[in-house]
Amino acid sequence: MTDTLMTFLQTLSNLTGVSGNETAVRSAIKPLVQDHVDEMRVDALGNLITLKRGTGENPMRVLVTAHMDEVGLMVVGHTSDGGLRAEPIGGLDARLLPGLHVWVGKDKLPGVIGLQAIHRLHGNSKVTPVNKLVIDIGTTSKDEAQSAAPLGTPVTFATQFREIGPAVTGKAFDDRAGCAVLIALLQGERLPCDVYGVFTVQEEVGLRGAQVAAFAVEPDVGFALEGTIADDLPKPKEEKDVSPTTELGKGPAITVMDRSYTTPPRLLSHVLKAAAAEGIPYQLKQPGISGTEAAGITRARGGVPAITIAVPCRYIHGPRALLRPDDMENTLRLVRAAIARLTPETLAFT
Amino acid sequence: MESTFELLKALTEAPGPSGRENVVCDSIAARWTPLADEIRVDAMGSLIALQRGDGPEPRPALMVAAHMDEIGLIVTGIEGDFLRAHALGGIDRRVLLGLDVLVHGKCDLPGIIASRPPHVLTSAERGKIIAWEEVYVDTGLPEDELSSLVGIGDHITFDRELLALKNERVAGKALDDRTSIVAVTLALQALRARNHAWDFYAVATVQEEVGIKGAITSAYGLAPELAIALDVTFAAQHDDEAPGTFALGKGPTIASGPNFHPQVVERLKAAAKAEEIPYQHEPVPGGSGTDAWGIQVACEGIPTGLVEIPLRYMHQPVETAALQDIERAGRLIASFVARLEADYRPRWEDEL
């Protein structure tokens, strides 16, 4: 199963799909799931909504989401000497952009982001804001740049998936890791309840796809599958809180609360019990950091209990993230176990 | 035969951090050996190829030097699953975060310069360039395996493919100074089919980025009558068009100033004009910061010239050059060498 998950991740990671431009990713996912689900459609925003019916033992409707979009840039201007000006799509760290290779547009036109040579800075070494950077694609005039990369052209990190040591690296693990887990979940055996597997759009610009998908599906409970931040580098000892957000190799990260929502205690306790019962390692994500689609699901219609289960990844939102395959495998096991053990009583107030 | 792009791709992607140039040296030697009458590596590691001239003995010698080393990092410690590292040469910390690197331990290990997620950083932290104390390299390996493969002092280089941009422009790492190595290779190819009176020594020097070391020692060893260094210069770019930058794609520069013998400068210009090679004039008021600076004061002093290839984003893993400028630099050197008369020696105006 790990090999299968890695194959999915490799395929999806190498595709480009910034928020609002997820078509390439959706097109790659469709053939991987269509023979394993009972219904499949694309909604108005571009969400890929699938239904895998249950065995009939449990009448519940379960929504499982993973977002297809990734952070990147959009071309917003052209310089007189043929360079491209760009603004971020989603949350980008300006410190990571200088020195990068990027892919411009769906044909992956190569470009680079460079700065004034260090020799000529005279000690003036500051972080350059994104709107002062230029993407150089080799064009030499404004006209040539405009025709090669018109306004609105999406730009992504030019990163190819690869294995390093016991880990794998690539771009857009947030959230192609979640997409890979969801594909594997849908390819697996039927669960007792109906599972709506939704590959969502526009998470990185405000959890937009999950919100409308949750409205359409009307689920009893929602699971958001994510690639989440591992912040497990060595840190200076004098820092007040040096505990990592999540750590690689410690199993799926379960969210108790983040900036965007709070997990209902009954659902949290259900997931933790499922992990314990099946001997699946897990960790609790440090509360209060970042936001996920569970927030979009929670607010749908009259409210839906939802939880985020995530693969810990180093360096998400950067050009090359890193994760351990066993963490992905355990995320799949945990979400399967948690869904299989659901009963209407799980969520009832007592 | 390899195209200029293929040649540059092979040479820029070969690792050659200052002090450990053997891999790129082998790659260059494979291409220079069939073009040379003699080839050797000197005590410091510089590669020296000789194409004999056809003038009467004792023949004067011309040295043409380009450095083959590149900037990189060096491992200073192991902390948990991560390596600590420091600069080897003039590393620009503004481009380090998130960078793909190769760690040259017992085997070559791909790695990433680790970065903390922006989600957990304060805005003040996000506004700061990373300090060396915060630089960690992640190879994905756990501590025990890592420490069995990597040790303090191992070298780290950028891991970057050469990219073809539009308009025959190319981007990648170590174009400083492999573009010049390519130009020298093109000159060696051209001069195999062309008469020249002087002995032509092509030298791929070591350790330029840590203090012009290989040029000084190889110039001493060869004691040539005349020397030309090839290097890169600053190309005008979006955030820097000030004096001291030169147009990309309008030809190599020929430098003048105290580092260079005026007659060598004039001969370089004449060699360009004679073969209709476009060039730009680069005034250098003091030290050129190139091999030419070291060579000029080797032995009793050597008349020296400098040809430079305009390069954007110098010392970053996206160094960008125009292929035409590299080819023109190669043609310029060949033209210069072919025009050295057997009895010519550099002289001062008041000595003529």
Interface residues (C-beta under 8 A of the other chain):
Chain A: T79 D81 G83 G91 L92 D93 A94 R95 L96 P98 G99 L100 H101 P110 G111 V112 I113 G114 L115 Q116 A117 I118 H119 R120 S125 K126 V127 T128 K132 V134 D136 I137 G138 T139 T140 E144 A148 R162 I164 G165 P166 A167 T169 I229 D231 L233 P234 P236 T245 I289 S290 R314 Y315 I316 H317 G318 P319 R320 L322
Chain B: E79 G80 F82 G90 D92 R93 R94 V95 L96 L97 G98 L99 D100 L109 P110 G111 I112 A114 S115 R116 P117 P118 H119 V120 R126 G127 K128 I129 I130 E133 Y136 D138 T139 G140 L141 P142 E145 R160 E161 L163 A164 L165 K166 N167 E168 R169 A171 F234 A236 Q237 H238 D239 D240 A242 G244 G249 G289 R312 Y313 M314 H315 Q316 P317 V318 E319 T320
